Every structure is written in structure tokens, then in C-alpha cells.
Amino acid sequence: MHGVLATNSDLVFVWHDNSGQSFPEASTLLRTKVSQDGFTIDIQDDAVITEPLIILTSSAASNTAKNVVNIGKRAKVQIVEYIMADDNDANNNIAMTINCGAESNLQHCILHQAKESANIVQQSITSINQDKDSNVTSNIFSFGAATSRIELAIALQGQNATCEAAYLAYTHESETQNVLLKIDHLVPHCTSKSLARSILKDKSITDFVGRIVVHPDAMKSFADLQIKNIICSPKAQANNRPELEIYNDDVHCSHGSSTGQMNEEALFYMRSRGLDAAQAIEMIIEGFIQPAIDSCKIAAIPAFIKSLVMER
């Protein structure tokens, strides 16, 4: 596997279990408890954390942690779920719950990065619960591994909560990506915007389900979901399933889904302006995936994702 995301931080964490027992940060017992049981992080009201909190999961065997982050009222936080596998037969299976207090702001990213191996399976389930006037931006990026399964469920539980979600897939060889994005509008006056972009090469497969549920009491909801794919090989397969479940008439909801090959007219135009085929294709792909990358505002992540795309 090539480059990995890295950061330096002055933050110091004090680890303890439910009984109050503390652990040295580098102890074997701590690593075992965190990988098997998970952890809970409480972020106080009005806290502003300017550096991203990177939660790294890396295993040669199996991680089954269930983690919780509670974000206080009016707090501003950046969280990266970085799930990485660089050993054969690695199997990460992680669950994360993030509770966003009233008026809080969360910049969130799920990043799966794995060595290209037929035996590696990456799985993660993330649930984000939003209180009133909270704002969440969440991005999903996944590279490598034979199989990657990602679930992101966002529950708009307080009025005037807003969320934006973006998914980017750039698959090749025989990679398979399964992604479920579910957004529940539970109360009035909430907004969700979602987009998915996929580039598929060789025999790769993406299976994307975007499910928006507007519950009976969620009047004045606004929801939009847009899915677009470019197929670069006749053996690649993109399965899109946009699903809208609407149980209130006083809402504004929309969705769109399209899958096609590289735009031949755009390629011809670029070739006529002096670009060779490889340069033209690179420019089209870069423009196509740019909205999904640019939607992530966490420092260092967009540049890192672009470097991974260049490797493909």
C-alpha cells in the first residue's frame, strides 16, 4: 500500500474503563480493550477543536469495536474514521455512533484504505444523530480491499437540523464496494443533500443504496439525492438504488440517477485542442469527481484523496 494519512497532535487522551480504571496509552491491555470493546469520547459544550480527531483502526486480525462520540451543544468538531488494512486476511468490522448536540457543527469523514488483496474485508457502520439546529457534513471515501462495506445512517432528530453527505468510489480490478446511505427526517424543517460519484474500471462493482425516509411528522422537509457513475469497462457494474419513502405531503424531495460511459464528445473536443487521450480522460475524471472531494472541508483530506486517485 502506498501513502497513508498521518497527522501530529498535541492532544493527550486519558483512557479509562467504566469502573474508572486508567490505562497507559501504549499498554497492550489498552490496545486489546479498544479493538474489542471500543471507546467513548465526550466533547463538552462550546468546545472548538481545530485539528481533526482521527480515529484509526488498523488490524492484521479482527477489530470489532463499538465506539461512541458525544458532541456537546454548540461544539465544533472534525472527525475522521480512518479504517486501514495493510496485512493479508485483515478483517475490520467497526461500529461508530456520533451524537450531535443542539447547534453543534460536525465535519465528518469515513475513509477506508486497504492493501489490494483478495482476502481483505473492510466493514463499518456509522450512526449520526442530530439535535436541533445542528449541522453535519459527511464524506465517504474507499480504496482497495477485495470487499468494502460501508453503512452511514443519519437521523435528523431536532428541528432545523441540516446534513450534507457525499460518496466517492474509484474502483478497479475486481474490487467490490457496497454502500448504504440512509437519512431519516424525523421532525419538521430539516434539510438533507446527498451526492454519489463513481468511476468503475476493469471488473469492479459498486452497489450504492441511497434511502431517504421522511416520517409522518416531518413536514417542511427538504431532501435531495443525486447519483452519477462513469463506466470505463464493459465488465464493470454499477448498481444504483435511490429510494425515497415519503409519509408527509408538505415536503420537497427529489432524486436523480445516471450511469454512462466516458463522454465521447468531450474527449473529441479535448483531443482537438491538443491533449492526448490519457490527458483528456484524466481531466474528465477529475472534473467528474471534484464535487465529492471538494465537499470535504477537513484539512489534508481532499489532497490525500486526490493522491490516492492519481495512483489508480
DAZIPE-V918574 format. One record per backbone hydrogen bond with DSSP energy under -0.5 kcal/mol. NH is the residue of the N-H (numbers start at 1). CO is the residue of the C=O. If there is no record, write none. Layout:
[[NH;CO] [NH;CO]]
This chain:
[[15;13] [15;23] [17;21] [20;17] [23;15] [27;24] [31;27] [32;28] [33;29] [34;30] [35;31] [36;32] [37;33] [38;33] [38;34] [41;68] [43;41] [43;70] [44;42] [46;73] [47;44] [49;76] [50;48] [53;78] [54;52] [55;53] [55;80] [56;54] [57;82] [59;84] [63;91] [64;35] [66;37] [67;95] [68;39] [69;97] [70;41] [71;69] [71;99] [72;43] [72;70] [74;102] [75;72] [76;47] [77;105] [79;107] [80;53] [81;79] [81;109] [82;55] [82;80] [83;81] [83;111] [84;57] [84;82] [85;113] [90;87] [91;61] [92;121] [93;63] [94;123] [95;65] [96;125] [97;67] [98;127] [99;69] [100;98] [100;129] [101;71] [101;99] [103;132] [104;101] [105;75] [106;135] [107;77] [108;106] [108;137] [109;79] [110;139] [111;81] [111;109] [112;110] [112;141] [113;83] [113;111] [114;143] [115;85] [117;115] [120;117] [121;90] [122;147] [123;92] [124;149] [125;94] [126;151] [127;96] [128;153] [129;98] [130;155] [131;100] [133;159] [134;131] [135;104] [136;162] [137;106] [138;164] [139;108] [140;166] [141;110] [142;168] [143;112] [145;115] [146;117] [146;120] [147;120] [148;176] [149;122] [150;178] [151;124] [152;180] [153;126] [154;182] [155;128] [156;154] [156;184] [157;130] [157;155] [158;130] [160;188] [160;189] [161;158] [162;134] [163;191] [164;136] [165;193] [166;138] [167;195] [168;140] [169;197] [170;142] [171;199] [175;172] [176;146] [177;205] [178;148] [179;207] [180;150] [181;179] [181;209] [182;152] [182;180] [183;211] [184;154] [185;183] [185;213] [186;156] [186;184] [187;156] [189;219] [191;161] [192;222] [193;163] [194;224] [195;165] [196;226] [197;167] [198;228] [199;169] [200;230] [201;171] [203;173] [204;201] [205;175] [206;237] [207;177] [208;239] [209;179] [209;207] [210;208] [210;241] [211;181] [211;209] [212;210] [212;243] [213;183] [213;211] [214;212] [214;245] [215;185] [215;213] [218;215] [219;217] [220;250] [221;218] [222;190] [223;252] [224;192] [225;254] [226;194] [227;256] [228;196] [229;258] [230;198] [231;260] [232;200] [232;230] [236;233] [237;204] [239;206] [239;237] [240;238] [241;208] [243;210] [245;212] [245;243] [246;244] [247;214] [247;245] [251;249] [252;221] [254;223] [256;225] [258;227] [260;229] [262;231] [264;262] [267;263] [268;264] [269;265] [270;266] [271;267] [272;268] [273;269] [273;270] [274;271] [275;270] [280;276] [281;277] [282;278] [283;279] [284;280] [285;281] [286;282] [287;283] [288;284] [289;285] [290;286] [292;289] [293;289] [294;290] [295;291] [296;293] [297;295] [301;298] [302;298] [304;300] [305;301] [306;302] [307;303] [308;304] [309;305] [310;306] [311;307] [312;308] [312;309]]
